[in-house]
């Protein structure tokens, strides 16, 4: 790792404006460093994206990216929000499944909602699924013990080896994981089983009771942006797309574009250090002279696109309202394609409205165009064996050649992971949280 002049303010370029970028920028600016943050879009926040929607029932703040956190596994995020004075409120993390092929519907919140579709009482396959849910919750934690023979298996290989029922795999475990990570069924099948189980165990998802309390930020997730950015507000440059980053022994040279597409202005500027808090694939593309380690590590952590639609078309939710949940997984008839999930924002954000606000991923052809409020495109990391191996090699590239790497992709891909990553980069400058 390059030595950093202690006690001497550094001029630092930060690329990106997601939670990792903003956390590192916040901590470093408070420590006296000069922050210059580049964001190619006209807004900051990345996956923190709140929309003000005006309806006959009033104006509502609706999130479409980062939505919820909990009191178990988000300690750094909670500490950060508390330090900023950002308020939160209780939320709901119920989960439902709707299978188009056989019209199966259920909501796992209670016994009543589990059998919201009363015909489930007479489905032997449904009882097989419940049996295997209990078995998986009972047996999976032992996989994290040192030397367990199943370590190194993918989720698919583990389920096959232990003869879990197809109903459990296709109508519960894969849908739940796909909804959590915005991943396709194939990507979930290739996820390392240890990574999967560790996340489920940490989030209390392997027990019926004793689960964490889930929360949302009052007024929408974007409510934390202004106070978090206040220390370096003057250094934020929106509509500024970084084109490349060159490294010398004494500086990082950032080449960037501003202005309109028809009349762009391209400039270059030198900094003492650069923090690449964009996606791994974007970071690799920006480096004009990537090392072999940077190519290997960043190139092993892939991203996938997901289309998101904010709308009021409840037809993508389960037909029975008793089965409606906060997270609603939809399995199309052909069973192929990317993850298809709908978040019921009225439940998640306690929105009181005659309209039901939904955020759906990859359900474009199923939503009435007249009920679409906003369209977005997000990208999410793919956690396959190559990615999890690369995560362990962060120290090989971060802090080397005056370049630092931050992002939720270094963890499980969530806001807490982004905050932790930003804290970790700030620590390379001797700044503690």
VOGU-3710 file (C-alpha; in Angstrom, 3 decimals, decimal comma):
1> xxxxxxxxxx> 0,000/0,000/0,000  1,228/3,505/-0,843  2,208/5,641/2,109  -0,097/8,597/2,754  1,333/11,768/4,220  -0,186/11,806/7,695  -1,415/15,162/8,914  -1,206/16,685/5,452  -4,511/17,440/3,697  -4,859/15,425/0,507
11> xxxxxxxxxx> -6,673/16,443/-2,654  -8,914/13,469/-3,375  -11,067/12,635/-6,383  -14,096/10,460/-5,640  -15,776/8,772/-8,602  -19,456/7,957/-8,018  -22,044/9,173/-5,532  -23,526/6,026/-3,995  -23,399/5,303/-0,280  -19,766/4,099/-0,400
21> xxxxxxxxxx> -18,597/7,252/-2,156  -20,554/9,551/0,140  -19,442/7,780/3,324  -15,746/7,966/2,453  -16,113/11,571/1,238  -17,958/12,566/4,424  -15,346/11,081/6,745  -12,352/12,352/4,783  -13,715/15,872/4,374  -14,414/16,109/8,105
31> xxxxxxxxxx> -10,780/15,118/8,647  -9,628/18,084/6,582  -9,073/16,535/3,179  -10,208/18,297/-0,001  -12,939/16,243/-1,691  -13,880/16,524/-5,367  -16,733/14,156/-6,188  -17,585/13,323/-9,796  -21,063/12,062/-10,738  -22,015/11,576/-14,377
41> xxxxxxxxxx> -25,762/11,822/-13,677  -27,656/14,994/-12,823  -28,456/13,661/-9,342  -26,400/12,105/-6,564  -27,221/9,006/-4,536  -26,830/6,025/-6,848  -29,296/3,391/-5,665  -30,664/5,835/-3,103  -33,485/7,133/-5,252  -36,655/8,752/-3,880
51> xxxxxxxxxx> -39,426/10,025/-6,167  -42,021/12,645/-5,245  -45,297/11,353/-6,679  -48,358/13,605/-6,829  -51,724/11,809/-6,786  -55,308/12,693/-5,884  -54,558/11,412/-2,383  -51,589/13,760/-1,971  -47,824/13,869/-2,565  -45,864/10,772/-1,586
61> xxxxxxxxxx> -42,125/10,061/-1,309  -41,565/6,645/-2,874  -38,232/4,815/-2,949  -37,187/2,666/-5,883  -33,622/1,631/-4,985  -32,432/1,335/-1,394  -35,490/0,856/0,814  -35,002/-1,025/4,093  -32,445/-1,777/6,805  -32,572/-3,630/10,109
71> xxxxxxxxxx> -31,307/-3,377/13,682  -29,114/-6,505/13,478  -26,885/-6,231/10,454  -26,719/-2,479/9,733  -24,763/-1,142/12,751  -22,535/1,220/10,775  -25,387/2,571/8,672  -27,476/3,170/11,808  -24,551/4,890/13,538  -24,088/7,111/10,491
81> xxxxxxxxxx> -27,788/8,010/10,329  -27,854/8,752/14,057  -24,847/11,053/13,689  -26,711/12,935/10,933  -29,983/13,116/12,857  -31,898/11,197/10,170  -35,074/9,574/11,543  -36,495/6,152/10,704  -39,675/4,150/11,249  -40,676/0,479/11,438
91> xxxxxxxxxx> -41,247/-1,426/8,206  -42,446/-4,871/7,127  -40,420/-7,581/5,400  -43,061/-10,127/4,425  -42,564/-12,286/1,317  -44,978/-13,802/-1,195  -44,740/-15,979/-4,301  -47,011/-16,054/-7,341  -46,451/-18,844/-9,884  -48,191/-18,197/-13,190
101> xxxxxxxxxx> -47,919/-21,771/-14,490  -49,937/-23,509/-11,762  -51,564/-20,414/-10,174  -49,809/-21,081/-6,840  -49,867/-18,179/-4,373  -48,746/-17,851/-0,783  -47,479/-15,324/1,743  -45,160/-16,706/4,413  -46,034/-14,183/7,131  -48,608/-16,223/9,059
111> xxxxxxxxxx> -50,463/-19,530/8,905  -53,504/-17,736/7,520  -51,584/-15,972/4,740  -49,554/-19,117/4,006  -52,878/-20,727/3,059  -54,378/-17,537/1,598  -54,970/-19,741/-1,412  -57,084/-22,363/0,329  -56,307/-25,003/-2,292  -52,797/-25,102/-0,798
121> xxxxxxxxxx> -54,370/-27,119/2,002  -54,789/-29,953/-0,499  -51,433/-29,716/-2,322  -48,979/-32,454/-1,182  -46,211/-30,494/-2,917  -46,961/-27,494/-0,724  -46,418/-29,543/2,419  -43,146/-30,850/0,952  -42,015/-27,260/0,550  -42,897/-26,413/4,154
131> xxxxxxxxxx> -41,137/-29,554/5,384  -37,954/-28,618/3,537  -38,092/-25,009/4,743  -37,961/-26,316/8,308  -35,214/-28,816/7,402  -33,051/-26,204/5,674  -33,439/-23,760/8,564  -32,418/-26,513/10,979  -29,483/-27,965/9,026  -27,959/-25,028/7,133
141> xxxxxxxxxx> -26,202/-23,212/10,035  -23,850/-26,161/10,601  -22,417/-25,535/7,132  -20,584/-22,489/8,526  -18,617/-24,620/10,993  -14,924/-25,125/10,135  -14,239/-28,114/7,893  -17,850/-28,789/6,893  -17,757/-31,086/3,824  -20,276/-28,987/1,873
151> xxxxxxxxxx> -18,147/-25,852/1,916  -17,216/-24,876/-1,610  -20,474/-26,122/-3,138  -22,824/-23,886/-5,068  -26,401/-23,476/-3,865  -27,626/-25,728/-6,665  -25,090/-28,471/-5,868  -25,976/-28,336/-2,174  -29,713/-28,663/-2,798  -29,145/-31,537/-5,217
161> xxxxxxxxxx> -26,769/-33,374/-2,897  -29,214/-33,250/0,008  -32,283/-34,069/-2,098  -34,329/-30,983/-1,365  -37,729/-31,047/-3,061  -38,146/-29,109/-6,336  -41,019/-27,180/-4,736  -38,716/-25,914/-1,979  -36,038/-24,988/-4,485  -38,244/-23,387/-7,157
171> xxxxxxxxxx> -41,029/-21,848/-5,074  -39,207/-20,748/-1,922  -35,403/-20,654/-1,658  -34,433/-19,542/-5,164  -37,261/-16,958/-5,369  -36,357/-15,495/-1,985  -32,670/-15,259/-2,854  -33,457/-13,847/-6,291  -35,642/-11,168/-4,729  -32,955/-10,249/-2,192
181> xxxxxxxxxx> -30,060/-10,002/-4,653  -32,056/-9,011/-7,773  -30,518/-12,052/-9,431  -31,772/-14,557/-11,973  -32,512/-18,166/-11,053  -29,328/-19,282/-12,816  -27,238/-16,753/-10,893  -28,773/-17,858/-7,615  -28,046/-21,500/-8,441  -24,346/-20,669/-8,890
191> xxxxxxxxxx> -24,048/-18,658/-5,651  -21,634/-20,196/-3,101  -23,693/-21,948/-0,431  -21,582/-20,490/2,407  -22,198/-16,936/1,171  -25,937/-17,658/0,979  -26,238/-19,315/4,394  -24,099/-16,714/6,148  -26,376/-13,943/4,876  -29,569/-15,815/5,838
201> xxxxxxxxxx> -28,216/-16,643/9,295  -26,994/-13,097/9,963  -30,403/-11,704/9,002  -32,385/-14,110/11,183  -33,926/-15,790/8,130  -33,234/-19,322/9,359  -35,656/-19,063/12,296  -39,369/-18,507/12,676  -39,000/-16,043/15,545  -36,195/-13,884/16,896
211> xxxxxxxxxx> -35,833/-11,923/13,668  -34,509/-8,373/13,309  -36,711/-5,295/13,180  -36,768/-3,781/9,692  -36,947/-0,016/9,210  -37,141/2,670/6,532  -36,017/6,292/6,626  -38,740/8,859/7,204  -39,453/10,930/4,115  -37,690/8,436/1,861
221> xxxxxxxxxx> -34,134/7,152/1,650  -32,858/10,316/-0,031  -33,436/12,191/3,236  -29,885/11,366/4,327  -28,174/12,805/1,237  -28,143/16,501/2,183  -26,714/16,088/5,722  -24,209/13,454/4,591  -22,921/15,684/1,771  -22,864/18,931/3,767
231> xxxxxxxxxx> -19,119/18,831/4,673  -18,060/18,547/1,009  -21,065/20,082/-0,748  -18,889/22,622/-2,608  -16,815/19,805/-4,113  -19,696/17,903/-5,754  -19,672/17,951/-9,541  -22,798/16,501/-11,129  -23,114/15,958/-14,879  -19,389/15,224/-14,844
241> xxxxxxxxxx> -18,490/11,897/-16,414  -15,031/10,539/-15,663  -13,506/9,118/-18,843  -10,185/7,779/-17,559  -7,797/7,804/-14,621  -4,055/7,756/-15,143  -1,582/7,151/-12,329  1,880/8,599/-11,828  4,162/8,154/-8,801  2,954/11,531/-7,499
251> xxxxxxxxxx> -0,664/11,884/-8,637  -3,838/10,566/-10,197  -4,882/12,352/-13,364  -8,655/12,407/-13,874  -9,917/13,054/-17,364  -13,611/13,960/-17,416  -16,379/15,353/-19,588  -18,932/18,053/-18,794  -21,502/19,915/-20,845  -24,090/18,589/-23,258
261> xxxxxxxxxx> -23,661/15,631/-25,598  -23,724/17,996/-28,564  -21,169/20,365/-27,066  -19,050/18,511/-24,493  -16,040/19,917/-22,683  -13,210/17,521/-21,831  -10,774/18,426/-19,072  -7,967/16,833/-17,061  -7,135/17,469/-13,435  -4,530/16,090/-11,030
271> xxxxxxxxxx> -5,247/14,792/-7,526  -3,197/13,229/-4,765  -5,464/10,177/-4,644  -8,531/8,753/-6,369  -11,341/6,732/-4,793  -13,225/4,651/-7,332  -16,604/4,154/-5,668  -18,364/3,094/-8,843  -19,139/-0,485/-9,889  -16,253/-2,909/-10,281
281> xxxxxxxxxx> -16,633/-3,167/-14,056  -16,813/0,618/-14,364  -13,718/1,057/-12,191  -11,697/-1,334/-14,332  -12,772/0,414/-17,520  -11,681/3,814/-16,160  -8,132/2,776/-15,308  -5,852/3,714/-18,195  -3,112/1,377/-16,965  -4,706/-1,407/-14,862
291> xxxxxxxxxx> -2,348/-3,818/-13,147  -2,711/-7,561/-13,513  -4,187/-7,714/-10,004  -6,721/-4,995/-10,831  -7,702/-6,823/-14,013  -8,065/-10,128/-12,186  -9,923/-8,874/-9,114  -12,222/-6,246/-10,624  -12,825/-8,389/-13,701  -14,087/-11,252/-11,513
301> xxxxxxxxxx> -16,945/-9,235/-9,977  -19,626/-8,866/-12,626  -22,757/-6,722/-12,691  -26,115/-7,348/-14,303  -28,770/-4,843/-15,379  -32,317/-4,836/-13,994  -35,143/-2,645/-15,262  -37,309/-1,118/-12,545  -40,775/0,389/-12,911  -42,672/2,460/-10,352
311> xxxxxxxxxx> -46,373/1,957/-11,050  -49,867/1,356/-9,622  -50,811/-1,851/-11,492  -51,674/-4,385/-8,755  -52,234/-7,203/-11,278  -48,600/-8,267/-10,770  -49,325/-8,889/-7,074  -50,987/-12,097/-5,890  -54,664/-12,289/-6,902  -55,737/-12,700/-3,285
321> xxxxxxxxxx> -55,100/-9,589/-1,220  -54,404/-11,719/1,853  -51,315/-12,966/0,022  -49,959/-9,474/-0,690  -46,588/-8,941/0,964  -43,820/-6,361/1,100  -41,781/-8,410/-1,391  -43,741/-10,297/-4,045  -41,894/-12,739/-6,294  -43,482/-13,508/-9,671
331> xxxxxxxxxx> -42,564/-16,663/-11,592  -43,707/-16,315/-15,243  -45,236/-19,206/-17,112  -42,086/-20,108/-19,048  -39,949/-19,854/-15,891  -37,063/-18,244/-17,757  -35,558/-14,792/-17,782  -34,274/-12,473/-15,039  -35,678/-12,074/-11,547  -39,224/-10,693/-11,470
341> xxxxxxxxxx> -40,192/-9,174/-8,140  -42,571/-6,425/-7,012  -42,100/-4,372/-3,857  -45,339/-3,114/-2,319  -44,215/0,327/-1,223  -47,406/1,070/0,728  -46,472/-1,792/3,043  -42,733/-1,092/3,148  -42,961/2,673/3,667  -46,339/2,777/5,473
351> xxxxxxxxxx> -47,772/4,956/2,713  -51,404/5,876/3,305  -52,945/6,270/-0,112  -55,868/5,017/-2,170  -53,264/4,051/-4,796  -51,002/1,053/-4,264  -47,465/2,037/-5,250  -45,437/-0,848/-6,644  -41,818/-1,107/-7,749  -41,319/-4,039/-10,135
361> xxxxxxxxxx> -38,077/-5,449/-11,468  -38,038/-6,946/-14,962  -41,816/-7,080/-15,409  -42,110/-4,600/-18,272  -44,479/-6,702/-20,408  -46,872/-7,409/-17,510  -47,578/-3,818/-16,432  -50,307/-1,582/-17,836  -48,429/1,335/-19,497  -51,124/3,774/-18,372
371> xxxxxxxxxx> -50,241/2,990/-14,742  -46,476/3,532/-15,062  -45,145/6,462/-13,004  -41,362/6,155/-13,470  -38,905/3,894/-15,302  -35,363/3,264/-14,029  -32,429/0,992/-14,788  -30,236/-0,317/-11,997  -27,272/-2,688/-11,949  -26,568/-5,256/-9,238
381> xxxxxxxxxx> -23,441/-7,347/-8,511  -23,397/-11,060/-9,312  -22,067/-13,112/-6,400  -20,685/-16,284/-7,948  -17,608/-18,245/-6,736  -15,219/-16,053/-8,756  -16,667/-12,896/-7,174  -16,440/-14,144/-3,597  -12,814/-15,183/-4,140  -12,024/-11,744/-5,551
391> xxxxxxxxxx> -13,604/-10,002/-2,560  -10,908/-11,434/-0,291  -8,201/-9,746/-2,388  -9,266/-6,100/-1,840  -6,056/-5,166/-0,025  -4,002/-6,210/-3,072  -5,315/-3,251/-5,072  -6,855/-0,660/-2,735  -4,315/1,908/-1,593  -1,911/0,903/-4,380
401> xxxxxxxxxx> -0,866/3,448/-7,046  -2,760/6,163/-5,118  -6,014/4,419/-6,044  -8,672/3,146/-3,626  -11,737/1,008/-4,293  -15,075/1,225/-2,478  -18,473/-0,282/-3,117  -21,149/-2,529/-1,654  -19,928/-5,232/-4,065  -17,068/-5,928/-1,633
411> xxxxxxxxxx> -19,666/-7,338/0,806  -23,196/-8,686/0,313  -24,203/-5,802/-1,973  -26,358/-3,815/0,472  -26,226/-0,370/2,084  -24,424/-1,575/5,203  -21,756/-3,114/2,969  -21,430/0,200/1,159  -20,969/2,106/4,417  -18,409/-0,433/5,653
421> xxxxxxxxxx> -16,518/-0,138/2,387  -16,427/3,649/2,637  -15,201/3,389/6,232  -12,500/0,945/5,173  -11,182/3,319/2,504  -11,202/6,261/4,932  -9,139/4,119/7,329  -6,434/3,882/4,662  -5,988/7,642/5,205  -5,843/7,169/8,963
431> xxx> -9,439/8,407/9,449  -11,626/6,476/11,888  -15,427/6,335/12,034
//
